[in-house]
């Protein structure tokens, strides 16, 4: 993702920016959006390896397809080991903040296992602070102004907030940066703890098991390859990303993205949203290199 990017199309616009560099360990990116949907649309958010805070400024109608009949205003979604489907309709405007586990722990002050994929609202976690932030963002007309408000607001709360242990943060980063290709036993040895001790703490504080985080990171790596320019054959993608074969790649995509790699690349597939950690793939590219319709995960 470029440090600053803007895209517009019929009925929608979105702008992305990385946070102030001193927030880099805590926050991956900001995304401001406006869009209007005249008919009900079902979308799927691929498995998440980060935490999404969606600050609603003009919420449309959003209904979770599985977990509950309605989603919260300004929902916070923890990391997920599978896709989430939701239905949306109407005019929407807001800002999405993607947090690392360290950032979510510092901001909310609770283990991420308590977040899970629940449709909890930001106000449920932050109270009056959430309401005041939403009002300030709403009163600020420019996108860059909203991003600057987030930089200042988050810096006050994250830099001195509760910390993850270095062992857990380091293990999550190792799994993510290695694209899932590091053994859990090796991570435990680096941390000086048993594999079981690491797994227990990881699940409590991060919200997923190390194995699941590795699986999602590996899938994200494959998504980057197949949606980039001049993508290699899927058999090569499977080999490069550490899958045993292409069938293994296809199985993980069905579990984590709710489609196959081929299905994700179809020009007509504009209903899958991808947050890949530190960068956003607004849409896969067709083989011609033409961007497809953009979608934003608003689960």
N, C-alpha and C positions, 0 to 999 in steps of 0.2 A: 504494500500500500504506500502510495506517495504521502509525504508529510501533509500535503494539502491537496484535496481532490474534490471536484464538484461535478455533478451530473444532473441533467434535467431531461425529462421526457413528458409526454402528455399526462397532465394531471398529477405529476410528482416531481420532487427534487430532493437531492441529498448531498450533503457535504461532509467530508471526513477530515480529521486532523489528529495527529499524535498529540499527546499532552505535553506540557512543559517537561523538559528532559529530566528534571529532578524527581518527577513522578514516574519515571520509566519502569521501576520495579513493581509499582502498584497498579498502574493503569496502562492498558494497551492502546486504546484509541477512543476518540469521540466520533459520533455520527449524528448529524442533525438532518431531519427529514420532514417533508410535507408530502402527503399523497391523499387522493380521494378515490374511493372505489364505489361505483354506482350499483354493483351487484355483489352478492355474497361470494367470497372467494376462500377456498380452503388452501392453506399453505403448510409446508412442513419445514421445520428447523432441524438441520442435521445435528448430530451429537456435539455437545459443547465441551471444550477443554478450558473454559474460562467462565466468568460470571458476568451476566448481563444485567444492567440496571437501565430500565426504559423509563425515562421521565416524560410522562404524558403532559402535553400542553393543550392539545385539542383532541381528546381521545375519541376514536370511532368505536364501533361495536366489535368486541373481540370475544369469541367464545372458544374455550378449550374443547377439543374434540373428545378427550378421554377422561381427564382427571376431575373436572368439575364443570358445571353448566356455564359459569362465567369466570373470567380472569379478573385480577385485581387492577385497580388504577395504578399506574406507574409500577408495573410488576418487576420483581427481582427474581431471576432464575439462576440457580446454581448449576454446576457442571452436570452433564447428563451422559449416561451410558447408552443412549438410544435417541431416536428422533422424537420430536414433539410436533403434533399437528394442531392447528387452530384455524378458526374461521374469522374473517374480518369483513367489515362493511362500513362505509361512511368516510368522513374526512378525519385524517389523523395528522398530528404535528407533534414533534417532540425531539428529544435528544437521547441517544443510546450511549452509555458508558460501558466499555468492556474492562473489567477488573481482573487482575491476576488473583490467585488464592491469597497472596499476601495482602493485596489491596482490599479484598472483601473482608478478611479477618480484621484488618485495621479499621475499616469503616463501620462494620456492623458489630464487631466485638463478640461474635459467637462462632463456634466451630461450624464449618460449612456443611457438615452432615445435617445440621438443623435447618439448612435451607433446602437442600435437595432440589427437586423440580416443583416444589409447592408454588402455588400462585399467590405468593405473599407480596403485599404492596410495600413500596418504599416507606410510606408513612407508618406502617406497622413496625418497621425496624428502627426508624429514625425520628418518628414523632413530628414535633413542630419544626424541627430543622428541615425536614423534607418539604413541608408546606412552604416555608419561607424561600427555600431554594427554587421551588417551582414558580413562585410568584416573581422572583427576580429574573428568571429565565424568560418568563412570559412577557415581562415589561421591557425586555431588551430586544430590539427589532432585528439586529444583525446577527448572522450566524457566528462570525468571529467574536462578537461581543459575548455571546453565550459561551463560547469555548473559553474565553478569558475568565468569565465568572466561575466556570467549572475548575479551571486551573487553581484559582485562589481558594475556592471553597474546599476542594479536595486536599490541597496542600496543608490547610489548617487541621484537617482531621486524620490524614493518613501518615504523615511523616513522623508523628509522635504517638501513633495509635498502637493497639496490641499487635504483637509480632507472632508470626509462625516460628517454630524452632528452625534453626539453620539446616538441620538434617532434613526436615520435611520440605522446606522451600527448595533446598538444593536438589532433593530427589525429584520433586515435581519439574523443576527446570531441566534436569538431566533427561528425564523421560520426554519432555516436550522438545528440547533442542536436538536430541538424538533421533527424533521422530519415532520413538518407541523402541528403538534398537539398543537397549541396555538392559542387562539382566537385573532382576529385583535383588538377587543375592549380592550382586556387585554393589548396588546402592546401599544395602544393609551393611556391608563390610566397610564402605566409606564412612557411614554414619556411626560405626562401632556398636551396632545393635543387632539383635537377631532378625531374621527375615519376618518372623511372626510379629515381633514388636513393631517393626517398621510398618507392616501392613495394617496393624490395628490403629496406630496413630495416624497413618495416612488416611484411612477411611473416615476416622472421626474428624480430623481437621480439614482435609481436602474435600471430602464428600464422596469420593470414589476410591476404589482400590487401585494400587499401583498398576496392576494388570490392565484394568479398564482404561486408565489414563494413557497407558502405552498403546492400547488398541486404538483409541480415538486419535492420538498423535500420529500414528502410522497411517490411518485413514486420511487425515488432513494432508499428510505429505503426498499421498496418492492423488488427492483432489487437486492440489497445486500443480502436479505434473500433467494431469489429463486436461485441465482447464487452461493451461498456459499455451503460448504460441508453439507451434510445431511439436505437439505432444507425441511421445514415443508410443509404440504399440502397447496394448494392455498387458501382454505377457512380459514386456520389458518393465513396465510400471510395477507389476507384481514383484519382479526380481529386485528392482532397485529399492523398493520399500520394505523388503523383508518378508513378503508373503511366500508361502510354500509354492503356490502356483496361482494361475489366474482364477481358478474356481474359488480358492481361498479369498482372493481379492473381492470377487463378486459376492460371496457370503457376507463378508464384513460390511460391504456397502449396503446390502439389504438390511442388515441389523442396525447400522449407524446412520444411514442416509435415507433409507426407505426407498431406494431405487438402485439400479445397477449403474456401473460407470457409463455404459452406453446410453442408458436412459437419462442420466444427468446431462449428457452432451446433446441430446435431441433439441433441435431448435424450438420445438413446441413446449419444452419443459421449462416453464418459468415460475414454478411453484415450489422450488426448493431453495431455502435460504442457507447461506454458508458463512459462519464466523470461524475463521481458521486460526485465531490467536495471533495478535500483533499485526494482522492484516485482514482485510475483508475482501472476499471475492464477491463483488456485487452481483455478477452473473457469470456463469461459464461462457466461454467463447465458442462460437461455431468454428468449424474447420477453416472457414474463410477468414477468421480473425475478427468478425463483426460481433460486437457485444450484443448479448441478448437482453431482454427486458430485465430491469433490476428488481430485486425484492429485498425487503428488510425483515429480519426476524422480530416479530412482536408477539412473543408467546405469553 
